Structure formats: C-alpha cells, structure tokens
C-alpha cells in the first residue's frame, strides 16, 4: 500500500465506513470527518516504558510535564500566546504505559497547531529554571497527598495488589520526594532521548477536516516519530497474587475514613470475558442505582457514596477490581462488614436477567451519548487503535453488550472475583494496632 493511502474499511457500519486510517513510517493517523462546523479535536499516544520498579515513572512524568514549558525555538510564554491567539489547546499527560496528547483547534488552524505539537515533542528545551519550578509543584502535591485519605487508601491498595514493576503501582510519597530531589535537567533530557517517541505513535483527528489538510505537516514534521520499533520488547505485567489482608494509614484530624476493597484481576480489555465482567461490576457498583448504592447507602444509611470499578487494565497488563467507600468513624466496621456481605452474595448468587437487561440499556445509552463530541470520538478512536481494533468497533460495541446474558456475566464473576482474596486499605484518623 502506498504510504499515506487510507485503508479500505470492510465493515458497513457508519464509523467503519467514514474513518480513514493512514499508515506511515512515523505512525498511524486516524481521520474522521464529522459534521461539527469548524471544530477539530485530536487525541494521540505512544508507548513509553520507564523502569517502573525503580520509580522511573516519576522521571517520565516530569519529562512529559516539561513538554509545554518551552522549545528550542520558543519560550513557554511564546508557546502559550501562540495557542491562545487562535483559541487552541494542546495537553500532555501520562497514563500507564503511554504518553498522551490531546487538543482542540479551529479547522483552519489545525495544521499550525499540529506543527506546534510536533515542535513541542521534537524540540523540548528542558530549561533548568522551569524544571526547578515544576519539581517544587510536584513536591507540594506529593506532600498534600500524605493527608488526602482517598489518595492514600488507593495508593496503599495498589501496593498490595501490584508488583513494583506494574505501571499502576504507586510508590510511597516520601520515597518519591527523595527521588524528586535527585532529578536534574540532564536526567530529563537523557530519558527523553532514550524513551520518547520510540514506539506506537498514533493520532486520531475528528471534526471538520480531511487528510489533505494535514498530510503535509504530518509528512514533514512528524517524520522523526516511530510507529513500531521491533528491537524494543513488549512486556506483560501480571498483578500480585498474595494473601489478602488489611492495611491502615493514620492521618490526623480526618473524621471520615476512605476505604478501598478489592483484588487484582487477570483480565485485559481485549479478553473475551471483559464485557460480561464489566457488566457484572456495573450491576454491583457502577452507578447510583447499583446494588451497593441502593443497599449500603440508601437502605442502610452507612455512607454517602460507594462504587465499584474495573480499572488500570491495558491490552498489555492486568488491573484491579475495587470498591471505594467513604465511612464515618461510627459506621466504619459495620460499613466494611456489610460491603463484604454484599460482595459475597454477589459472587455466590450472581445477577438476574432483569438486572442484566436494565444495566445493558443504561450502558448502551451512556455509550452513545459519550460519542456525541469530537473530543470523545477522537479519544475513543485512539483507544480502539491502541487495543488493535478496527474503527468499526465503535458501531459494534452496543451489539456486543446487547448479546451478553446473565449466565455469561455470572460465569465471569465466579471465575475472576473471589471474596477470599480481598485486600482492604483504609486511610483516616484510625487506631493502629
């Protein structure tokens, strides 16, 4: 196939027919013309693998946070002024094994904005003065996290269910602060040279746009990016499998206690059982009408909020299933006990066809609403690409959900969820044994 020529889509679904995919040496470019006048959103990512076990993900975070702090040609202020003058935005973030970019622009300004994006990614300046300011903000955030009950409970739970080399293992804040003090502009630059833009660059663009408008800037200014680099290994991270238990984190002057209950799940979003398991979790604690909210909050009055989730999964690594609940001092023990009882009943008895049909309707409706903006469409197209899926999956997903039965869900619940493996982490003003 000639470089840049869109792949033909065999699916007859609307997204599958309308999306163009351009495979270049620099990456995969996914373009969807949408009837939104003069507005374009984009979402991109590439795989970037630090040494998670040694805490190198902190260095990666700093490196990515420095991308909008100036280039070799423009200062931070000049970059911001350039974007503000045309009402555009470019954002950078990290997420598990990936570095992400996103943004918006008017259609006529998109080539200019993509050129600025390429400049930020290709020519960051990594000025020492900017790094000093950024490190100060990072340290302040880490110290604040020490008194945030929700963050401390969730991070502690991650250390119970993940190995240190897992992308979502959260290192101790004080350890991170010590590592932060040792990071320099030269280390940031070295990490950038060794790790950034080396693998699986993809960019989804949605709005009043076509490939011809951006082909030139992609071909000339994104040529240093890489779609695949076969010499770099792809890893699969498994979660910890160790004995369940309870861990308490004392924080002064916190009336309410944040509690996380759950365990690692040997599942990825591309596995056949993911959608049934996702539906089962949604019945348990996915929204305000789910079992946990209805029983623990509405009927028993033990909390203002409780939910369950499947999270932190990628096609390359497993994640966790967890329940988060905020409890008062007086309701702590009863709230945990009753939550555990509901979990055991849920896993043992499963769910009904009535619950299944109700949640399927809710999920399908929310999914369709969630594709109503150029921003959400760009993000969805990108994440499908990351999972190796065709764009037509956007059309197929509601049908896949509709096909799931209560028996399918109960089979996945009994296979992957285990009340005997639950880890509990709680943070607040607690008595420690």
C-alpha positions as CSV (number, residue, x, y, z in Angstrom):
1,X,0.0,0.0,0.0
2,X,1.3,3.5,-0.9
3,X,2.4,5.5,2.2
4,X,-0.4,7.7,3.4
5,X,-3.2,6.0,1.4
6,X,-6.2,5.3,3.6
7,X,-7.0,1.7,4.3
8,X,-10.4,0.5,3.0
9,X,-12.9,-0.4,5.7
10,X,-14.7,-3.7,5.1
11,X,-17.4,-3.0,7.7
12,X,-20.7,-1.5,6.7
13,X,-21.1,0.3,10.0
14,X,-21.1,4.1,9.9
15,X,-17.9,4.8,11.7
16,X,-16.1,1.9,9.9
17,X,-17.1,3.4,6.5
18,X,-16.3,7.0,7.4
19,X,-12.9,6.6,9.2
20,X,-9.7,6.8,7.2
21,X,-6.5,5.2,8.5
22,X,-3.2,6.3,7.1
23,X,-0.3,4.1,8.0
24,X,3.1,5.9,7.7
25,X,6.5,5.1,8.9
26,X,6.0,7.8,11.6
27,X,2.7,6.4,12.9
28,X,-0.9,5.6,12.4
29,X,-3.2,8.5,11.7
30,X,-6.9,8.1,12.1
31,X,-9.1,10.7,10.5
32,X,-12.9,11.1,10.9
33,X,-14.8,13.9,9.2
34,X,-17.6,14.9,11.5
35,X,-20.4,17.4,10.9
36,X,-19.3,19.9,13.6
37,X,-18.7,23.2,11.9
38,X,-15.1,24.5,12.1
39,X,-14.1,22.5,15.2
40,X,-11.5,19.7,15.3
41,X,-10.3,17.6,18.2
42,X,-7.3,15.3,18.3
43,X,-6.0,12.6,20.6
44,X,-2.7,10.8,20.3
45,X,-0.4,8.5,22.3
46,X,2.8,6.5,22.1
47,X,4.2,3.7,24.3
48,X,6.9,4.9,26.8
49,X,8.2,2.3,29.2
50,X,10.2,3.6,32.1
51,X,11.7,1.3,34.8
52,X,8.5,1.2,36.9
53,X,10.1,-0.8,39.7
54,X,12.8,1.7,40.3
55,X,10.4,4.6,40.3
56,X,11.5,5.9,36.9
57,X,7.8,6.7,36.1
58,X,8.3,9.9,38.2
59,X,11.1,10.9,35.8
60,X,8.8,10.2,32.9
61,X,6.0,12.3,34.4
62,X,8.5,15.2,34.8
63,X,9.7,14.8,31.2
64,X,6.2,14.9,29.8
65,X,5.2,17.9,32.1
66,X,8.2,19.8,30.6
67,X,7.0,19.4,27.0
68,X,4.9,22.6,27.2
69,X,7.5,24.6,29.1
70,X,9.4,25.8,26.0
71,X,11.1,24.5,22.9
72,X,14.5,25.2,21.4
73,X,12.7,27.9,19.3
74,X,10.1,29.4,21.6
75,X,9.7,30.1,25.3
76,X,6.8,28.8,27.4
77,X,5.1,32.2,27.2
78,X,5.5,32.3,23.4
79,X,4.0,28.9,23.0
80,X,1.1,29.7,25.3
81,X,0.5,33.0,23.5
82,X,0.6,31.4,20.1
83,X,-2.1,28.9,21.1
84,X,-4.2,31.4,22.9
85,X,-4.2,33.8,19.9
86,X,-6.1,31.2,17.8
87,X,-8.2,29.7,20.7
88,X,-6.4,26.3,20.5
89,X,-5.1,23.9,23.2
90,X,-2.5,21.2,23.5
91,X,-2.3,18.9,26.6
92,X,0.2,16.3,27.6
93,X,-0.3,13.5,30.2
94,X,0.9,10.0,31.1
95,X,-1.4,7.0,31.6
96,X,0.0,3.6,32.5
97,X,2.4,2.6,29.7
98,X,1.5,5.5,27.4
99,X,2.2,9.2,27.0
100,X,-0.9,11.0,25.7
101,X,-1.5,14.2,23.9
102,X,-4.9,15.9,23.2
103,X,-6.2,19.2,21.9
104,X,-8.7,21.2,20.0
105,X,-8.5,23.8,17.3
106,X,-10.5,25.6,14.6
107,X,-10.3,23.6,11.4
108,X,-8.3,26.3,9.5
109,X,-5.7,26.4,12.3
110,X,-5.2,22.6,12.7
111,X,-2.1,22.4,10.5
112,X,-0.5,25.2,12.6
113,X,-1.5,23.5,15.9
114,X,-0.1,20.2,14.8
115,X,3.1,21.9,13.8
116,X,3.3,23.3,17.3
117,X,2.6,19.9,18.7
118,X,5.5,18.4,16.6
119,X,7.8,21.2,17.8
120,X,7.0,20.5,21.4
121,X,7.5,16.8,21.0
122,X,10.6,17.1,18.8
123,X,12.4,20.1,20.3
124,X,11.8,20.5,24.0
125,X,14.2,22.8,25.8
126,X,14.1,21.3,29.3
127,X,15.3,24.6,30.8
128,X,16.7,24.1,34.3
129,X,14.7,27.1,35.7
130,X,11.4,25.5,34.5
131,X,12.3,22.2,35.9
132,X,13.0,23.7,39.3
133,X,9.6,25.3,39.4
134,X,8.0,22.1,38.3
135,X,9.8,20.0,40.9
136,X,8.5,22.4,43.6
137,X,4.9,21.9,42.4
138,X,5.4,18.1,42.3
139,X,6.8,18.0,45.8
140,X,3.9,20.2,47.1
141,X,1.4,17.8,45.5
142,X,3.2,14.7,47.0
143,X,3.1,16.3,50.5
144,X,-0.6,17.1,50.1
145,X,-1.2,13.5,49.1
146,X,0.1,12.4,52.6
147,X,-3.0,14.0,54.1
148,X,-5.5,13.0,51.4
149,X,-7.4,10.0,52.6
150,X,-8.7,8.9,49.2
151,X,-5.3,9.0,47.6
152,X,-3.5,7.3,50.4
153,X,-6.1,4.5,50.6
154,X,-6.0,3.9,46.8
155,X,-2.2,4.1,46.6
156,X,-1.7,1.7,49.5
157,X,-4.2,-0.7,48.0
158,X,-2.2,-0.6,44.7
159,X,0.9,-1.7,46.6
160,X,-0.9,-4.7,48.0
161,X,-2.2,-5.9,44.6
162,X,0.6,-5.0,42.2
163,X,4.2,-5.8,41.9
164,X,6.5,-2.8,41.9
165,X,7.1,-3.1,38.2
166,X,3.4,-2.7,37.4
167,X,2.6,0.6,35.6
168,X,-0.1,1.4,38.3
169,X,2.0,0.5,41.4
170,X,2.0,3.7,43.4
171,X,5.3,4.4,45.2
172,X,5.3,5.9,48.7
173,X,5.1,9.7,48.6
174,X,8.2,10.2,50.8
175,X,10.2,7.9,48.6
176,X,9.0,9.9,45.6
177,X,10.0,13.2,47.2
178,X,13.5,11.8,47.8
179,X,13.8,10.7,44.2
180,X,12.5,14.0,43.0
181,X,15.3,15.9,44.7
182,X,17.8,13.8,42.6
183,X,16.3,14.6,39.2
184,X,18.1,17.1,37.0
185,X,17.6,18.7,33.6
186,X,20.3,16.4,32.2
187,X,18.4,13.3,33.5
188,X,15.2,14.5,32.0
189,X,16.9,15.1,28.6
190,X,18.6,11.7,28.8
191,X,15.2,10.0,29.5
192,X,13.6,11.9,26.6
193,X,16.4,10.8,24.2
194,X,16.2,7.2,25.2
195,X,12.4,6.7,25.6
196,X,10.2,9.2,24.0
197,X,8.6,8.8,20.6
198,X,10.1,5.4,20.1
199,X,7.1,3.2,19.7
200,X,3.5,3.0,18.5
201,X,2.7,6.7,17.8
202,X,-1.0,7.1,16.8
203,X,-3.1,10.2,16.3
204,X,-6.8,10.4,15.9
205,X,-8.3,13.6,14.4
206,X,-12.1,14.2,14.4
207,X,-14.1,17.2,13.1
208,X,-14.4,19.4,10.0
209,X,-11.2,18.1,8.5
210,X,-9.8,15.8,5.8
211,X,-6.4,14.2,5.4
212,X,-5.3,16.6,2.6
213,X,-5.4,19.5,5.1
214,X,-2.9,17.9,7.4
215,X,-0.9,15.5,5.2
216,X,1.9,17.9,4.5
217,X,2.6,18.8,8.1
218,X,2.4,15.2,9.2
219,X,4.8,14.1,6.4
220,X,7.4,16.8,7.2
221,X,7.2,17.5,10.9
222,X,6.3,14.1,12.4
223,X,8.9,12.1,10.4
224,X,11.1,11.5,13.5
225,X,8.3,9.7,15.3
226,X,8.1,5.9,15.2
227,X,5.1,3.6,14.8
228,X,6.9,0.4,15.7
229,X,10.4,-0.4,16.9
230,X,10.8,-4.1,16.9
231,X,14.0,-4.1,18.9
232,X,12.2,-2.9,22.0
233,X,10.4,-5.7,23.8
234,X,6.7,-5.6,24.7
235,X,6.1,-6.8,28.2
236,X,3.1,-8.3,30.0
237,X,2.8,-7.2,33.6
238,X,0.9,-9.6,35.9
239,X,-0.5,-8.4,39.2
240,X,0.5,-9.8,42.6
241,X,-1.1,-13.0,43.9
242,X,-0.6,-12.9,47.6
243,X,-2.6,-13.4,50.8
244,X,-5.3,-10.9,51.4
245,X,-5.2,-8.6,54.4
246,X,-6.0,-5.2,55.9
247,X,-3.7,-2.1,56.0
248,X,-4.5,1.1,57.9
249,X,-3.0,4.5,57.3
250,X,-3.4,7.0,60.1
251,X,-4.0,10.6,59.1
252,X,-4.7,13.2,61.8
253,X,-7.9,15.1,62.0
254,X,-9.9,13.2,59.4
255,X,-13.4,12.4,60.6
256,X,-14.3,10.3,57.6
257,X,-12.4,7.2,56.5
258,X,-11.7,6.3,52.9
259,X,-11.7,2.5,52.3
260,X,-10.6,0.5,49.2
261,X,-11.6,-3.1,49.0
262,X,-10.6,-5.4,46.1
263,X,-8.0,-7.6,44.4
264,X,-6.0,-7.9,41.2
265,X,-7.9,-9.4,38.2
266,X,-6.2,-11.5,35.5
267,X,-8.1,-9.7,32.7
268,X,-7.4,-7.2,29.9
269,X,-9.9,-5.1,27.9
270,X,-9.4,-7.2,24.8
271,X,-10.2,-10.6,26.5
272,X,-13.4,-12.2,25.5
273,X,-14.7,-12.1,29.1
274,X,-14.2,-8.4,29.7
275,X,-17.6,-7.1,28.6
276,X,-19.5,-9.6,30.7
277,X,-17.3,-8.9,33.7
278,X,-17.6,-5.2,33.1
279,X,-21.4,-5.5,33.1
280,X,-21.4,-7.6,36.3
281,X,-19.3,-4.9,38.0
282,X,-21.7,-2.3,36.8
283,X,-24.6,-4.2,38.4
284,X,-22.7,-4.3,41.7
285,X,-21.5,-0.7,41.9
286,X,-21.4,1.1,38.6
287,X,-23.9,3.9,39.1
288,X,-26.4,5.3,41.6
289,X,-28.9,2.5,41.0
290,X,-26.4,-0.3,41.5
291,X,-26.7,-2.7,44.4
292,X,-24.0,-1.2,46.7
293,X,-25.5,2.3,46.5
294,X,-29.0,1.0,46.9
295,X,-28.3,-1.2,49.9
296,X,-25.3,0.3,51.7
297,X,-26.2,3.9,51.2
298,X,-30.0,4.1,50.6
299,X,-31.3,1.3,52.7
300,X,-28.7,1.1,55.5
301,X,-27.6,4.7,55.5
302,X,-23.9,3.8,56.1
303,X,-22.3,6.0,53.5
304,X,-22.9,8.9,51.2
305,X,-21.1,7.2,48.4
306,X,-19.9,3.7,47.3
307,X,-18.9,2.4,43.9
308,X,-17.0,-0.5,42.3
309,X,-14.8,-0.5,39.2
310,X,-12.6,-2.4,36.9
311,X,-9.6,-0.2,36.3
312,X,-5.9,0.2,35.3
313,X,-6.1,-2.5,32.6
314,X,-4.4,-2.4,29.2
315,X,-4.1,-5.0,26.4
316,X,-0.5,-5.5,27.8
317,X,-1.2,-5.7,31.5
318,X,-3.8,-6.7,34.1
319,X,-5.5,-4.4,36.5
320,X,-7.7,-4.5,39.6
321,X,-11.3,-4.7,40.7
322,X,-12.0,-2.5,43.6
323,X,-14.8,-1.0,45.7
324,X,-14.3,2.5,47.2
325,X,-16.4,3.7,50.0
326,X,-16.3,6.6,52.5
327,X,-17.4,5.8,56.0
328,X,-17.7,7.7,59.3
329,X,-15.8,6.6,62.4
330,X,-19.1,5.2,63.9
331,X,-20.0,3.3,60.7
332,X,-16.6,2.0,59.8
333,X,-16.8,-1.6,61.0
334,X,-20.4,-2.1,60.1
335,X,-19.9,-0.5,56.7
336,X,-17.0,-2.7,55.8
337,X,-18.8,-5.8,57.1
338,X,-21.9,-5.1,55.1
339,X,-20.0,-4.3,52.0
340,X,-18.2,-7.6,52.3
341,X,-21.5,-9.4,52.8
342,X,-22.9,-7.9,49.6
343,X,-19.8,-8.9,47.7
344,X,-20.0,-12.5,48.9
345,X,-23.7,-12.6,48.0
346,X,-23.0,-11.0,44.6
347,X,-20.3,-13.6,43.7
348,X,-22.1,-16.6,45.1
349,X,-25.6,-15.9,43.8
350,X,-24.8,-13.9,40.6
351,X,-27.2,-11.5,39.0
352,X,-30.6,-11.8,37.4
353,X,-31.7,-11.4,33.8
354,X,-33.8,-8.3,34.9
355,X,-30.6,-6.7,36.4
356,X,-28.7,-7.6,33.2
357,X,-31.2,-6.0,30.8
358,X,-31.5,-2.9,32.9
359,X,-27.8,-2.3,33.0
360,X,-27.3,-3.2,29.4
361,X,-29.8,-0.5,28.4
362,X,-28.0,2.0,30.7
363,X,-24.5,1.2,29.4
364,X,-25.6,1.3,25.7
365,X,-27.4,4.6,26.2
366,X,-24.4,6.2,28.0
367,X,-22.0,4.9,25.4
368,X,-23.9,6.5,22.6
369,X,-24.2,9.8,24.4
370,X,-20.5,9.6,25.1
371,X,-19.7,9.7,21.4
372,X,-21.5,13.0,20.8
373,X,-18.5,15.3,20.8
374,X,-15.4,15.5,18.6
375,X,-13.2,15.2,21.7
376,X,-14.8,11.9,22.9
377,X,-14.8,10.5,19.4
378,X,-11.1,11.2,19.0
379,X,-10.3,9.6,22.3
380,X,-12.5,6.5,21.5
381,X,-10.9,6.0,18.1
382,X,-7.4,6.3,19.6
383,X,-8.1,3.8,22.4
384,X,-9.6,1.3,19.9
385,X,-6.4,1.7,17.9
386,X,-4.3,1.0,21.0
387,X,-6.2,-2.2,21.5
388,X,-5.7,-3.3,17.9
389,X,-9.3,-2.8,17.0
390,X,-10.9,-1.6,13.7
391,X,-12.8,1.7,13.9
392,X,-16.0,-0.2,13.2
393,X,-15.8,-1.5,16.8
394,X,-17.4,1.8,17.8
395,X,-20.5,0.6,16.0
396,X,-20.2,-3.0,17.1
397,X,-19.8,-2.3,20.9
398,X,-23.6,-1.8,21.6
399,X,-24.4,-5.0,19.9
400,X,-21.7,-6.9,21.8
401,X,-23.2,-5.6,25.0
402,X,-26.8,-6.5,23.9
403,X,-25.7,-10.1,23.3
404,X,-24.5,-10.7,26.9
405,X,-26.7,-12.8,29.1
406,X,-26.9,-13.2,32.9
407,X,-25.3,-16.6,32.5
408,X,-22.3,-15.0,30.7
409,X,-21.9,-12.5,33.4
410,X,-22.2,-15.0,36.3
411,X,-19.6,-17.2,34.7
412,X,-17.1,-14.4,34.6
413,X,-18.0,-13.2,38.1
414,X,-17.4,-16.7,39.6
415,X,-14.2,-17.1,37.6
416,X,-12.5,-13.7,38.3
417,X,-13.9,-12.4,41.5
418,X,-13.0,-14.0,44.8
419,X,-14.1,-12.8,48.3
420,X,-11.3,-14.8,49.8
421,X,-8.7,-12.6,48.0
422,X,-9.9,-9.2,49.0
423,X,-7.3,-6.6,50.2
424,X,-8.6,-3.7,52.3
425,X,-6.8,-0.4,52.6
426,X,-8.2,2.5,54.7
427,X,-6.9,5.9,55.5
428,X,-8.1,8.5,58.1
429,X,-7.9,9.0,61.8
430,X,-7.6,5.4,62.9
431,X,-6.4,3.4,65.8
432,X,-3.4,1.3,64.7
433,X,-2.6,-1.9,66.5
